[in-house]
């Protein structure tokens, strides 16, 4: 079984996808940079978790 993401990460990821859908791709490294540009995230681990969630959502939407 996988890990369950916190509601804050899901909510933030959903909002970023809504507002900046054209900035995100299915590549995690690009999404890390995009999240850092568009959102004021306080720590790297939090940024990475949000970018990972966004990457997974984009992959599901494109599949």
Secondary structure, 3 states (H helix, E strand, C coil): CCCCCCHHHHHHHHHHHHHCHHHCCCCHHHHHHHHHHHCCCCCHHHHHHHHHHHHHHHHHHHC
